[in-house]
Amino acid sequence: MIIIKNSEILFLYDAKMTNPNGDMDNENKPRMDYDTDTNLVSDVRLKRYLRDYFETALEKEIFVTEKAAKAEERAKQLKDAKLEYTDLIDVRLFGAVFAATGANTHLTGPVQFNWGYSLNPVEINESSTITSSFSSGEGVGKDFRVKYSFIAFSGGINANTSETSKLTEEDLAIFDKAMIKAIPFNRTRSKIGQTPRLYLRVQANNNQTVLKDLREFISLDYKIDNKYAVRTVNEFSIDISKLTKYLEDKPIEKIIYWKDEELDIPLWSRFQEKFNLESLNLQAG
């Protein structure tokens, strides 16, 4: 069944001694807003985690695949295989830009994310020089990593575009679980050390409701004196009092959620009592 109701997404995860999103224009350092010491992660990076999980772990056909980086090449592969674009789960979710009959065609996907950013101030470790082996020989590079970053993503699902992309309720069920499983699955050398902590998908009871960025209504309460010295999830708690107040008068049908047991949210029980929460079962499916 094609989805007919909007959703808003809040996704929190942390990164410890890793590089959440390297900037190729800046020695592949973690992306930063140096004015505020905020670690940044692009929406493209998050979608790449999800696409790789769909393709490798779930063995699903996707459009933006590492195996065919160019849109023209991928379009030809799909045509040869007699596959429609909306047969591909990443197109149904995120849309696509592809070449067709000599012109660029753009399909807007219902699921979109803003850039992620850290809720805590982040420090980057001093780079160590590393030697990498390639088929053509060895190369020397630098290895920059964040000491600790607690990253928040905001996203939205627009039911009004689903009729075109053919996004279904079954797709959303797969997507919900992938949001938790994709980052741990993609444990490359520079990405190991990242752990999902909280996922909320707030589903409205209609296709007109659009909520504000849910990150604006949460904050960290530090358990140590120096917030720059945070190195684990146990050294702060999450204040969701403003989030609870903001959502309580909204036309919400349900909230799909997953919460890591180590994440301290003092008002979580009150949040559960106020809203229709459905816990994700990661073992099923």
PyRosetta script that sets phi, psi and omega in degrees:
from pyrosetta import init, pose_from_sequence

init()
pose = pose_from_sequence("MIIIKNSEILFLYDAKMTNPNGDMDNENKPRMDYDTDTNLVSDVRLKRYLRDYFETALEKEIFVTEKAAKAEERAKQLKDAKLEYTDLIDVRLFGAVFAATGANTHLTGPVQFNWGYSLNPVEINESSTITSSFSSGEGVGKDFRVKYSFIAFSGGINANTSETSKLTEEDLAIFDKAMIKAIPFNRTRSKIGQTPRLYLRVQANNNQTVLKDLREFISLDYKIDNKYAVRTVNEFSIDISKLTKYLEDKPIEKIIYWKDEELDIPLWSRFQEKFNLESLNLQAG")
pose.set_psi(1, 129.7)
pose.set_omega(1, 178.4)
pose.set_phi(2, -65.4)
pose.set_psi(2, 138.5)
pose.set_omega(2, -177.9)
pose.set_phi(3, -67.7)
pose.set_psi(3, 146.5)
pose.set_omega(3, -177.3)
pose.set_phi(4, -130.4)
pose.set_psi(4, 7.3)
pose.set_omega(4, -177.7)
pose.set_phi(5, -131.8)
pose.set_psi(5, 141.5)
pose.set_omega(5, 179.8)
pose.set_phi(6, -75.0)
pose.set_psi(6, 156.2)
pose.set_omega(6, 173.9)
pose.set_phi(7, -139.0)
pose.set_psi(7, 154.5)
pose.set_omega(7, 169.4)
pose.set_phi(8, -118.9)
pose.set_psi(8, 146.7)
pose.set_omega(8, -173.7)
pose.set_phi(9, -122.0)
pose.set_psi(9, 136.9)
pose.set_omega(9, 168.9)
pose.set_phi(10, -125.5)
pose.set_psi(10, 123.2)
pose.set_omega(10, -177.6)
pose.set_phi(11, -131.0)
pose.set_psi(11, 124.0)
pose.set_omega(11, -179.4)
pose.set_phi(12, -119.9)
pose.set_psi(12, 133.7)
pose.set_omega(12, 172.4)
pose.set_phi(13, -149.5)
pose.set_psi(13, 162.2)
pose.set_omega(13, 179.6)
pose.set_phi(14, -119.5)
pose.set_psi(14, 160.5)
pose.set_omega(14, -177.9)
pose.set_phi(15, -133.6)
pose.set_psi(15, 123.9)
pose.set_omega(15, -176.6)
pose.set_phi(16, -124.0)
pose.set_psi(16, 119.6)
pose.set_omega(16, -179.1)
pose.set_phi(17, 48.1)
pose.set_psi(17, 54.8)
pose.set_omega(17, -179.9)
pose.set_phi(18, -148.4)
pose.set_psi(18, 177.6)
pose.set_omega(18, 179.2)
pose.set_phi(19, -118.6)
pose.set_psi(19, 96.2)
pose.set_omega(19, -174.0)
pose.set_phi(20, -61.8)
pose.set_psi(20, -34.2)
pose.set_omega(20, -178.1)
pose.set_phi(21, -162.1)
pose.set_psi(21, 98.8)
pose.set_omega(21, -177.6)
pose.set_phi(22, -73.1)
pose.set_psi(22, 145.1)
pose.set_omega(22, 177.3)
pose.set_phi(23, -100.0)
pose.set_psi(23, 107.4)
pose.set_omega(23, -176.4)
pose.set_phi(24, -64.3)
pose.set_psi(24, -21.9)
pose.set_omega(24, 178.8)
pose.set_phi(25, -86.0)
pose.set_psi(25, -0.2)
pose.set_omega(25, -177.8)
pose.set_phi(26, -140.0)
pose.set_psi(26, 57.5)
pose.set_omega(26, 177.3)
pose.set_phi(27, 58.7)
pose.set_psi(27, 23.1)
pose.set_omega(27, -177.2)
pose.set_phi(28, 61.4)
pose.set_psi(28, 26.0)
pose.set_omega(28, 175.0)
pose.set_phi(29, -67.0)
pose.set_psi(29, 153.1)
pose.set_omega(29, 172.5)
pose.set_phi(30, -54.4)
pose.set_psi(30, 138.6)
pose.set_omega(30, -179.5)
pose.set_phi(31, -66.3)
pose.set_psi(31, 134.2)
pose.set_omega(31, -174.8)
pose.set_phi(32, -140.5)
pose.set_psi(32, 149.8)
pose.set_omega(32, 161.6)
pose.set_phi(33, -100.8)
pose.set_psi(33, 99.9)
pose.set_omega(33, -172.4)
pose.set_phi(34, -73.1)
pose.set_psi(34, -16.2)
pose.set_omega(34, 176.6)
pose.set_phi(35, -68.6)
pose.set_psi(35, -30.0)
pose.set_omega(35, -177.9)
pose.set_phi(36, -119.6)
pose.set_psi(36, 2.3)
pose.set_omega(36, -176.4)
pose.set_phi(37, 57.3)
pose.set_psi(37, 38.5)
pose.set_omega(37, 179.7)
pose.set_phi(38, -99.8)
pose.set_psi(38, 127.9)
pose.set_omega(38, 175.5)
pose.set_phi(39, -78.9)
pose.set_psi(39, 133.8)
pose.set_omega(39, -177.2)
pose.set_phi(40, -115.8)
pose.set_psi(40, 145.4)
pose.set_omega(40, 176.1)
pose.set_phi(41, -136.7)
pose.set_psi(41, 128.2)
pose.set_omega(41, -176.4)
pose.set_phi(42, -76.0)
pose.set_psi(42, 155.8)
pose.set_omega(42, 174.9)
pose.set_phi(43, -64.2)
pose.set_psi(43, -30.3)
pose.set_omega(43, 178.8)
pose.set_phi(44, -62.8)
pose.set_psi(44, -38.5)
pose.set_omega(44, 178.8)
pose.set_phi(45, -63.5)
pose.set_psi(45, -45.2)
pose.set_omega(45, 179.7)
pose.set_phi(46, -63.2)
pose.set_psi(46, -43.2)
pose.set_omega(46, 178.9)
pose.set_phi(47, -64.5)
pose.set_psi(47, -32.1)
pose.set_omega(47, 177.9)
pose.set_phi(48, -65.2)
pose.set_psi(48, -40.6)
pose.set_omega(48, 174.5)
pose.set_phi(49, -56.6)
pose.set_psi(49, -47.1)
pose.set_omega(49, -176.3)
pose.set_phi(50, -66.4)
pose.set_psi(50, -44.4)
pose.set_omega(50, -179.9)
pose.set_phi(51, -63.1)
pose.set_psi(51, -42.6)
pose.set_omega(51, 179.1)
pose.set_phi(52, -62.6)
pose.set_psi(52, -36.8)
pose.set_omega(52, 178.3)
pose.set_phi(53, -67.2)
pose.set_psi(53, -44.5)
pose.set_omega(53, 178.0)
pose.set_phi(54, -57.5)
pose.set_psi(54, -45.7)
pose.set_omega(54, -173.4)
pose.set_phi(55, -75.0)
pose.set_psi(55, -45.0)
pose.set_omega(55, -172.2)
pose.set_phi(56, -89.3)
pose.set_psi(56, -47.6)
pose.set_omega(56, -177.1)
pose.set_phi(57, -79.9)
pose.set_psi(57, -42.3)
pose.set_omega(57, -176.8)
pose.set_phi(58, -96.7)
pose.set_psi(58, -7.1)
pose.set_omega(58, 177.2)
pose.set_phi(59, 56.3)
pose.set_psi(59, 45.3)
pose.set_omega(59, 177.9)
pose.set_phi(60, -102.6)
pose.set_psi(60, 146.9)
pose.set_omega(60, 174.1)
pose.set_phi(61, -69.8)
pose.set_psi(61, 133.1)
pose.set_omega(61, 175.8)
pose.set_phi(62, -129.5)
pose.set_psi(62, 164.4)
pose.set_omega(62, -179.2)
pose.set_phi(63, -86.1)
pose.set_psi(63, -53.6)
pose.set_omega(63, -178.0)
pose.set_phi(64, -87.4)
pose.set_psi(64, 85.1)
pose.set_omega(64, -175.6)
pose.set_phi(65, -110.9)
pose.set_psi(65, 145.7)
pose.set_omega(65, 177.1)
pose.set_phi(66, -64.3)
pose.set_psi(66, -22.4)
pose.set_omega(66, -177.8)
pose.set_phi(67, -75.8)
pose.set_psi(67, -15.6)
pose.set_omega(67, 177.5)
pose.set_phi(68, -148.2)
pose.set_psi(68, 86.8)
pose.set_omega(68, -170.6)
pose.set_phi(69, -69.6)
pose.set_psi(69, -31.8)
pose.set_omega(69, -175.7)
pose.set_phi(70, -88.0)
pose.set_psi(70, 135.8)
pose.set_omega(70, -178.6)
pose.set_phi(71, -60.3)
pose.set_psi(71, -38.6)
pose.set_omega(71, -179.0)
pose.set_phi(72, -63.2)
pose.set_psi(72, -41.6)
pose.set_omega(72, 179.9)
pose.set_phi(73, -65.8)
pose.set_psi(73, -42.8)
pose.set_omega(73, -178.8)
pose.set_phi(74, -66.3)
pose.set_psi(74, -39.5)
pose.set_omega(74, 179.3)
pose.set_phi(75, -61.0)
pose.set_psi(75, -40.0)
pose.set_omega(75, 178.6)
pose.set_phi(76, -66.5)
pose.set_psi(76, -40.6)
pose.set_omega(76, 178.0)
pose.set_phi(77, -59.9)
pose.set_psi(77, -43.5)
pose.set_omega(77, -179.3)
pose.set_phi(78, -65.8)
pose.set_psi(78, -40.2)
pose.set_omega(78, 178.8)
pose.set_phi(79, -64.0)
pose.set_psi(79, -43.4)
pose.set_omega(79, 179.2)
pose.set_phi(80, -63.4)
pose.set_psi(80, -34.7)
pose.set_omega(80, -179.8)
pose.set_phi(81, -86.9)
pose.set_psi(81, -0.1)
pose.set_omega(81, -179.1)
pose.set_phi(82, 57.6)
pose.set_psi(82, 41.8)
pose.set_omega(82, 177.8)
pose.set_phi(83, -103.8)
pose.set_psi(83, 135.3)
pose.set_omega(83, 173.0)
pose.set_phi(84, -82.0)
pose.set_psi(84, 151.5)
pose.set_omega(84, 179.8)
pose.set_phi(85, -58.4)
pose.set_psi(85, -39.1)
pose.set_omega(85, -178.2)
pose.set_phi(86, -76.6)
pose.set_psi(86, 2.9)
pose.set_omega(86, 169.1)
pose.set_phi(87, -79.0)
pose.set_psi(87, -9.5)
pose.set_omega(87, -173.7)
pose.set_phi(88, -103.1)
pose.set_psi(88, 129.2)
pose.set_omega(88, -171.2)
pose.set_phi(89, -65.8)
pose.set_psi(89, -34.8)
pose.set_omega(89, -179.7)
pose.set_phi(90, -71.0)
pose.set_psi(90, -27.9)
pose.set_omega(90, 175.1)
pose.set_phi(91, -71.5)
pose.set_psi(91, -42.2)
pose.set_omega(91, 178.8)
pose.set_phi(92, -62.0)
pose.set_psi(92, -34.3)
pose.set_omega(92, -179.5)
pose.set_phi(93, -82.9)
pose.set_psi(93, -55.8)
pose.set_omega(93, -167.0)
pose.set_phi(94, -106.6)
pose.set_psi(94, -8.4)
pose.set_omega(94, -174.9)
pose.set_phi(95, 80.3)
pose.set_psi(95, -169.2)
pose.set_omega(95, -178.0)
pose.set_phi(96, -167.2)
pose.set_psi(96, 155.3)
pose.set_omega(96, 169.3)
pose.set_phi(97, -117.7)
pose.set_psi(97, 120.7)
pose.set_omega(97, -175.4)
pose.set_phi(98, -142.8)
pose.set_psi(98, 159.8)
pose.set_omega(98, 179.9)
pose.set_phi(99, -90.7)
pose.set_psi(99, 133.1)
pose.set_omega(99, 178.0)
pose.set_phi(100, -145.8)
pose.set_psi(100, 127.5)
pose.set_omega(100, 179.6)
pose.set_phi(101, 48.8)
pose.set_psi(101, 40.7)
pose.set_omega(101, 175.4)
pose.set_phi(102, 81.1)
pose.set_psi(102, 1.0)
pose.set_omega(102, -179.7)
pose.set_phi(103, -126.8)
pose.set_psi(103, 151.3)
pose.set_omega(103, 177.3)
pose.set_phi(104, -77.6)
pose.set_psi(104, 133.7)
pose.set_omega(104, 178.3)
pose.set_phi(105, -120.2)
pose.set_psi(105, 135.2)
pose.set_omega(105, -176.0)
pose.set_phi(106, -119.9)
pose.set_psi(106, 125.3)
pose.set_omega(106, 175.6)
pose.set_phi(107, -114.7)
pose.set_psi(107, 115.9)
pose.set_omega(107, -179.3)
pose.set_phi(108, -79.1)
pose.set_psi(108, 127.9)
pose.set_omega(108, 178.9)
pose.set_phi(109, -88.6)
pose.set_psi(109, 150.7)
pose.set_omega(109, 179.5)
pose.set_phi(110, -66.2)
pose.set_psi(110, -28.7)
pose.set_omega(110, -174.6)
pose.set_phi(111, -99.3)
pose.set_psi(111, 118.6)
pose.set_omega(111, 179.0)
pose.set_phi(112, -135.2)
pose.set_psi(112, 148.4)
pose.set_omega(112, 178.8)
pose.set_phi(113, -121.1)
pose.set_psi(113, 150.2)
pose.set_omega(113, 165.9)
pose.set_phi(114, -84.8)
pose.set_psi(114, 172.6)
pose.set_omega(114, 173.4)
pose.set_phi(115, -66.1)
pose.set_psi(115, 143.0)
pose.set_omega(115, 174.2)
pose.set_phi(116, -83.9)
pose.set_psi(116, 155.5)
pose.set_omega(116, 176.2)
pose.set_phi(117, -148.5)
pose.set_psi(117, 157.4)
pose.set_omega(117, -179.0)
pose.set_phi(118, -78.6)
pose.set_psi(118, 144.0)
pose.set_omega(118, 175.9)
pose.set_phi(119, -86.6)
pose.set_psi(119, -13.7)
pose.set_omega(119, 177.6)
pose.set_phi(120, -113.5)
pose.set_psi(120, 155.6)
pose.set_omega(120, 173.3)
pose.set_phi(121, -70.0)
pose.set_psi(121, 139.3)
pose.set_omega(121, -170.5)
pose.set_phi(122, -119.8)
pose.set_psi(122, 139.4)
pose.set_omega(122, 174.0)
pose.set_phi(123, -111.4)
pose.set_psi(123, 145.5)
pose.set_omega(123, 176.3)
pose.set_phi(124, -102.6)
pose.set_psi(124, 136.2)
pose.set_omega(124, -179.8)
pose.set_phi(125, -71.6)
pose.set_psi(125, 156.7)
pose.set_omega(125, 174.1)
pose.set_phi(126, -63.1)
pose.set_psi(126, 133.4)
pose.set_omega(126, -176.4)
pose.set_phi(127, -67.5)
pose.set_psi(127, 142.7)
pose.set_omega(127, 169.4)
pose.set_phi(128, -107.2)
pose.set_psi(128, 143.0)
pose.set_omega(128, 178.6)
pose.set_phi(129, -77.5)
pose.set_psi(129, 131.7)
pose.set_omega(129, -179.5)
pose.set_phi(130, -121.6)
pose.set_psi(130, 154.2)
pose.set_omega(130, 175.7)
pose.set_phi(131, -112.4)
pose.set_psi(131, 125.7)
pose.set_omega(131, 180.0)
pose.set_phi(132, -113.5)
pose.set_psi(132, 145.9)
pose.set_omega(132, 179.4)
pose.set_phi(133, -100.4)
pose.set_psi(133, 130.8)
pose.set_omega(133, 177.0)
pose.set_phi(134, -123.9)
pose.set_psi(134, 167.9)
pose.set_omega(134, 179.5)
pose.set_phi(135, -62.4)
pose.set_psi(135, -27.1)
pose.set_omega(135, -179.1)
pose.set_phi(136, -91.0)
pose.set_psi(136, -2.5)
pose.set_omega(136, -179.7)
pose.set_phi(137, 138.8)
pose.set_psi(137, -156.3)
pose.set_omega(137, -178.9)
pose.set_phi(138, -107.4)
pose.set_psi(138, 149.7)
pose.set_omega(138, 177.2)
pose.set_phi(139, -131.9)
pose.set_psi(139, 153.3)
pose.set_omega(139, -179.8)
pose.set_phi(140, -110.6)
pose.set_psi(140, 133.3)
pose.set_omega(140, 179.8)
pose.set_phi(141, -144.2)
pose.set_psi(141, -174.5)
pose.set_omega(141, 178.7)
pose.set_phi(142, -115.0)
pose.set_psi(142, 154.6)
pose.set_omega(142, -174.0)
pose.set_phi(143, -127.7)
pose.set_psi(143, 94.1)
pose.set_omega(143, 179.4)
pose.set_phi(144, -97.7)
pose.set_psi(144, 138.3)
pose.set_omega(144, 179.7)
pose.set_phi(145, -142.7)
pose.set_psi(145, 151.3)
pose.set_omega(145, 173.9)
pose.set_phi(146, -77.8)
pose.set_psi(146, 145.5)
pose.set_omega(146, 176.0)
pose.set_phi(147, -72.6)
pose.set_psi(147, -47.3)
pose.set_omega(147, 173.0)
pose.set_phi(148, -161.2)
pose.set_psi(148, 131.0)
pose.set_omega(148, -179.3)
pose.set_phi(149, -137.4)
pose.set_psi(149, 126.2)
pose.set_omega(149, 176.0)
pose.set_phi(150, -105.3)
pose.set_psi(150, 105.3)
pose.set_omega(150, -165.3)
pose.set_phi(151, -101.1)
pose.set_psi(151, 137.0)
pose.set_omega(151, 179.0)
pose.set_phi(152, -120.3)
pose.set_psi(152, 129.9)
pose.set_omega(152, 174.6)
pose.set_phi(153, -114.2)
pose.set_psi(153, 144.0)
pose.set_omega(153, 173.1)
pose.set_phi(154, -118.0)
pose.set_psi(154, 141.9)
pose.set_omega(154, 178.6)
pose.set_phi(155, -148.9)
pose.set_psi(155, 170.1)
pose.set_omega(155, 178.7)
pose.set_phi(156, -144.3)
pose.set_psi(156, 152.1)
pose.set_omega(156, 177.3)
pose.set_phi(157, -122.4)
pose.set_psi(157, 116.0)
pose.set_omega(157, -176.1)
pose.set_phi(158, -99.1)
pose.set_psi(158, 105.1)
pose.set_omega(158, -177.6)
pose.set_phi(159, -64.9)
pose.set_psi(159, -22.0)
pose.set_omega(159, -175.9)
pose.set_phi(160, -70.5)
pose.set_psi(160, -18.2)
pose.set_omega(160, 177.4)
pose.set_phi(161, -98.8)
pose.set_psi(161, -0.7)
pose.set_omega(161, -175.5)
pose.set_phi(162, -72.2)
pose.set_psi(162, -26.5)
pose.set_omega(162, -179.9)
pose.set_phi(163, -63.1)
pose.set_psi(163, -32.5)
pose.set_omega(163, 179.3)
pose.set_phi(164, -80.1)
pose.set_psi(164, -44.4)
pose.set_omega(164, -176.7)
pose.set_phi(165, -84.1)
pose.set_psi(165, -15.9)
pose.set_omega(165, 177.7)
pose.set_phi(166, 71.0)
pose.set_psi(166, 32.7)
pose.set_omega(166, 177.7)
pose.set_phi(167, -70.6)
pose.set_psi(167, 129.6)
pose.set_omega(167, -175.6)
pose.set_phi(168, -111.5)
pose.set_psi(168, 168.1)
pose.set_omega(168, 174.9)
pose.set_phi(169, -62.4)
pose.set_psi(169, -34.9)
pose.set_omega(169, 177.9)
pose.set_phi(170, -64.9)
pose.set_psi(170, -39.4)
pose.set_omega(170, 176.1)
pose.set_phi(171, -61.3)
pose.set_psi(171, -42.7)
pose.set_omega(171, -179.3)
pose.set_phi(172, -63.6)
pose.set_psi(172, -36.8)
pose.set_omega(172, 177.8)
pose.set_phi(173, -63.3)
pose.set_psi(173, -39.1)
pose.set_omega(173, 176.3)
pose.set_phi(174, -67.6)
pose.set_psi(174, -43.6)
pose.set_omega(174, 179.9)
pose.set_phi(175, -60.1)
pose.set_psi(175, -45.8)
pose.set_omega(175, -179.7)
pose.set_phi(176, -54.4)
pose.set_psi(176, -47.6)
pose.set_omega(176, -178.5)
pose.set_phi(177, -69.8)
pose.set_psi(177, -36.4)
pose.set_omega(177, 179.8)
pose.set_phi(178, -63.8)
pose.set_psi(178, -32.4)
pose.set_omega(178, 178.3)
pose.set_phi(179, -59.1)
pose.set_psi(179, -31.1)
pose.set_omega(179, 179.2)
pose.set_phi(180, -88.8)
pose.set_psi(180, -36.3)
pose.set_omega(180, -171.2)
pose.set_phi(181, -89.8)
pose.set_psi(181, -23.6)
pose.set_omega(181, -168.6)
pose.set_phi(182, -66.9)
pose.set_psi(182, -45.8)
pose.set_omega(182, -176.6)
pose.set_phi(183, -65.5)
pose.set_psi(183, -48.0)
pose.set_omega(183, 176.3)
pose.set_phi(184, -61.6)
pose.set_psi(184, -29.4)
pose.set_omega(184, 180.0)
pose.set_phi(185, -68.0)
pose.set_psi(185, -35.5)
pose.set_omega(185, -177.3)
pose.set_phi(186, -90.9)
pose.set_psi(186, 69.4)
pose.set_omega(186, -175.3)
pose.set_phi(187, -97.4)
pose.set_psi(187, 72.0)
pose.set_omega(187, 173.2)
pose.set_phi(188, -79.3)
pose.set_psi(188, 174.9)
pose.set_omega(188, -176.7)
pose.set_phi(189, -58.8)
pose.set_psi(189, -41.0)
pose.set_omega(189, -177.1)
pose.set_phi(190, -86.1)
pose.set_psi(190, -10.4)
pose.set_omega(190, -175.0)
pose.set_phi(191, -111.2)
pose.set_psi(191, -10.0)
pose.set_omega(191, 177.7)
pose.set_phi(192, -66.6)
pose.set_psi(192, 141.4)
pose.set_omega(192, -176.8)
pose.set_phi(193, 111.3)
pose.set_psi(193, 11.6)
pose.set_omega(193, 179.6)
pose.set_phi(194, -112.4)
pose.set_psi(194, 134.9)
pose.set_omega(194, -174.2)
pose.set_phi(195, -134.8)
pose.set_psi(195, 123.4)
pose.set_omega(195, 174.0)
pose.set_phi(196, -62.6)
pose.set_psi(196, 142.4)
pose.set_omega(196, -178.7)
pose.set_phi(197, -123.2)
pose.set_psi(197, -35.3)
pose.set_omega(197, -179.2)
pose.set_phi(198, -155.6)
pose.set_psi(198, 138.0)
pose.set_omega(198, 174.3)
pose.set_phi(199, -134.8)
pose.set_psi(199, 125.4)
pose.set_omega(199, 173.7)
pose.set_phi(200, -126.0)
pose.set_psi(200, 129.5)
pose.set_omega(200, 168.2)
pose.set_phi(201, -119.5)
pose.set_psi(201, 106.6)
pose.set_omega(201, -176.2)
pose.set_phi(202, -90.0)
pose.set_psi(202, 107.7)
pose.set_omega(202, -176.1)
pose.set_phi(203, -96.3)
pose.set_psi(203, 123.8)
pose.set_omega(203, 176.9)
pose.set_phi(204, -75.4)
pose.set_psi(204, 171.0)
pose.set_omega(204, 177.8)
pose.set_phi(205, -98.0)
pose.set_psi(205, 17.3)
pose.set_omega(205, -179.3)
pose.set_phi(206, -156.0)
pose.set_psi(206, 180.0)
pose.set_omega(206, 179.8)
pose.set_phi(207, -107.5)
pose.set_psi(207, 19.6)
pose.set_omega(207, -179.1)
pose.set_phi(208, -114.1)
pose.set_psi(208, -27.6)
pose.set_omega(208, -176.2)
pose.set_phi(209, -69.3)
pose.set_psi(209, 128.3)
pose.set_omega(209, 174.4)
pose.set_phi(210, -128.1)
pose.set_psi(210, 120.8)
pose.set_omega(210, -178.1)
pose.set_phi(211, -92.5)
pose.set_psi(211, 164.0)
pose.set_omega(211, 175.3)
pose.set_phi(212, -72.0)
pose.set_psi(212, 169.5)
pose.set_omega(212, 174.7)
pose.set_phi(213, -59.4)
pose.set_psi(213, 114.5)
pose.set_omega(213, -174.2)
pose.set_phi(214, -67.2)
pose.set_psi(214, -16.9)
pose.set_omega(214, 177.8)
pose.set_phi(215, -65.9)
pose.set_psi(215, -23.6)
pose.set_omega(215, -179.4)
pose.set_phi(216, -67.5)
pose.set_psi(216, -14.5)
pose.set_omega(216, -173.5)
pose.set_phi(217, -111.2)
pose.set_psi(217, 13.2)
pose.set_omega(217, 175.5)
pose.set_phi(218, -127.9)
pose.set_psi(218, 157.1)
pose.set_omega(218, 178.4)
pose.set_phi(219, -155.1)
pose.set_psi(219, 164.9)
pose.set_omega(219, 179.1)
pose.set_phi(220, -98.0)
pose.set_psi(220, 136.5)
pose.set_omega(220, 169.6)
pose.set_phi(221, -109.2)
pose.set_psi(221, 114.6)
pose.set_omega(221, -173.2)
pose.set_phi(222, -81.1)
pose.set_psi(222, 141.6)
pose.set_omega(222, 177.9)
pose.set_phi(223, -99.3)
pose.set_psi(223, -0.6)
pose.set_omega(223, 177.1)
pose.set_phi(224, -124.6)
pose.set_psi(224, 160.6)
pose.set_omega(224, -173.8)
pose.set_phi(225, -70.4)
pose.set_psi(225, -39.0)
pose.set_omega(225, -175.2)
pose.set_phi(226, -103.4)
pose.set_psi(226, 107.2)
pose.set_omega(226, -177.6)
pose.set_phi(227, -66.6)
pose.set_psi(227, -21.4)
pose.set_omega(227, 175.8)
pose.set_phi(228, -72.2)
pose.set_psi(228, -17.1)
pose.set_omega(228, -176.4)
pose.set_phi(229, -92.5)
pose.set_psi(229, 3.8)
pose.set_omega(229, 178.4)
pose.set_phi(230, -61.7)
pose.set_psi(230, 130.1)
pose.set_omega(230, -179.8)
pose.set_phi(231, -131.0)
pose.set_psi(231, -10.2)
pose.set_omega(231, 179.3)
pose.set_phi(232, -141.2)
pose.set_psi(232, 163.2)
pose.set_omega(232, 179.7)
pose.set_phi(233, -69.1)
pose.set_psi(233, -16.2)
pose.set_omega(233, -178.5)
pose.set_phi(234, -80.8)
pose.set_psi(234, -3.0)
pose.set_omega(234, -175.2)
pose.set_phi(235, -100.0)
pose.set_psi(235, 13.7)
pose.set_omega(235, 174.8)
pose.set_phi(236, -158.7)
pose.set_psi(236, 166.0)
pose.set_omega(236, 172.4)
pose.set_phi(237, -125.8)
pose.set_psi(237, 166.5)
pose.set_omega(237, -178.6)
pose.set_phi(238, -106.4)
pose.set_psi(238, 124.4)
pose.set_omega(238, 175.9)
pose.set_phi(239, -91.7)
pose.set_psi(239, 114.8)
pose.set_omega(239, -179.5)
pose.set_phi(240, -114.8)
pose.set_psi(240, 19.5)
pose.set_omega(240, -178.1)
pose.set_phi(241, -61.8)
pose.set_psi(241, -42.3)
pose.set_omega(241, 179.5)
pose.set_phi(242, -68.8)
pose.set_psi(242, -35.5)
pose.set_omega(242, 178.5)
pose.set_phi(243, -64.9)
pose.set_psi(243, -44.2)
pose.set_omega(243, 178.9)
pose.set_phi(244, -59.8)
pose.set_psi(244, -45.5)
pose.set_omega(244, -179.6)
pose.set_phi(245, -64.8)
pose.set_psi(245, -41.3)
pose.set_omega(245, -178.3)
pose.set_phi(246, -64.2)
pose.set_psi(246, -39.8)
pose.set_omega(246, -173.6)
pose.set_phi(247, -83.3)
pose.set_psi(247, -18.3)
pose.set_omega(247, -167.7)
pose.set_phi(248, -65.8)
pose.set_psi(248, -23.1)
pose.set_omega(248, 178.6)
pose.set_phi(249, -108.6)
pose.set_psi(249, 14.0)
pose.set_omega(249, -179.2)
pose.set_phi(250, -91.2)
pose.set_psi(250, 153.9)
pose.set_omega(250, -179.2)
pose.set_phi(251, -77.5)
pose.set_psi(251, 75.0)
pose.set_omega(251, -175.4)
pose.set_phi(252, -100.0)
pose.set_psi(252, 129.6)
pose.set_omega(252, 176.6)
pose.set_phi(253, -84.9)
pose.set_psi(253, -44.9)
pose.set_omega(253, -179.7)
pose.set_phi(254, -164.6)
pose.set_psi(254, 165.2)
pose.set_omega(254, 175.2)
pose.set_phi(255, -127.4)
pose.set_psi(255, 115.4)
pose.set_omega(255, 173.9)
pose.set_phi(256, -82.8)
pose.set_psi(256, 132.0)
pose.set_omega(256, -175.6)
pose.set_phi(257, -144.4)
pose.set_psi(257, 157.6)
pose.set_omega(257, 166.6)
pose.set_phi(258, -142.7)
pose.set_psi(258, 134.6)
pose.set_omega(258, -178.2)
pose.set_phi(259, -133.2)
pose.set_psi(259, 130.2)
pose.set_omega(259, 175.0)
pose.set_phi(260, -72.4)
pose.set_psi(260, 136.7)
pose.set_omega(260, -174.6)
pose.set_phi(261, -66.1)
pose.set_psi(261, -21.3)
pose.set_omega(261, 179.7)
pose.set_phi(262, -81.6)
pose.set_psi(262, -15.1)
pose.set_omega(262, -178.3)
pose.set_phi(263, -78.0)
pose.set_psi(263, 123.0)
pose.set_omega(263, -177.1)
pose.set_phi(264, -90.4)
pose.set_psi(264, 111.4)
pose.set_omega(264, 175.5)
pose.set_phi(265, -125.2)
pose.set_psi(265, 94.9)
pose.set_omega(265, -174.1)
pose.set_phi(266, -54.9)
pose.set_psi(266, -33.7)
pose.set_omega(266, -176.8)
pose.set_phi(267, -97.6)
pose.set_psi(267, 19.9)
pose.set_omega(267, -176.1)
pose.set_phi(268, -64.1)
pose.set_psi(268, -40.7)
pose.set_omega(268, -179.9)
pose.set_phi(269, -61.2)
pose.set_psi(269, -41.8)
pose.set_omega(269, 177.4)
pose.set_phi(270, -63.5)
pose.set_psi(270, -39.6)
pose.set_omega(270, 178.1)
pose.set_phi(271, -61.7)
pose.set_psi(271, -43.1)
pose.set_omega(271, 179.4)
pose.set_phi(272, -63.8)
pose.set_psi(272, -37.1)
pose.set_omega(272, -179.0)
pose.set_phi(273, -68.6)
pose.set_psi(273, -33.8)
pose.set_omega(273, -174.5)
pose.set_phi(274, -79.1)
pose.set_psi(274, -30.0)
pose.set_omega(274, -171.3)
pose.set_phi(275, -123.2)
pose.set_psi(275, 160.0)
pose.set_omega(275, 177.6)
pose.set_phi(276, -81.9)
pose.set_psi(276, 91.8)
pose.set_omega(276, -176.7)
pose.set_phi(277, -94.9)
pose.set_psi(277, 134.7)
pose.set_omega(277, 175.7)
pose.set_phi(278, -119.6)
pose.set_psi(278, 115.4)
pose.set_omega(278, -177.9)
pose.set_phi(279, -76.9)
pose.set_psi(279, 137.5)
pose.set_omega(279, 176.2)
pose.set_phi(280, -73.6)
pose.set_psi(280, 132.8)
pose.set_omega(280, 173.5)
pose.set_phi(281, -99.0)
pose.set_psi(281, 99.6)
pose.set_omega(281, -175.4)
pose.set_phi(282, -74.9)
pose.set_psi(282, -14.3)
pose.set_omega(282, -178.7)
pose.set_phi(283, -81.2)
pose.set_psi(283, -27.9)
pose.set_omega(283, -178.5)
pose.set_phi(284, -85.5)
pose.set_psi(284, 134.2)
pose.set_omega(284, 176.0)
pose.set_phi(285, 75.8)
pose.dump_pdb("model.pdb")
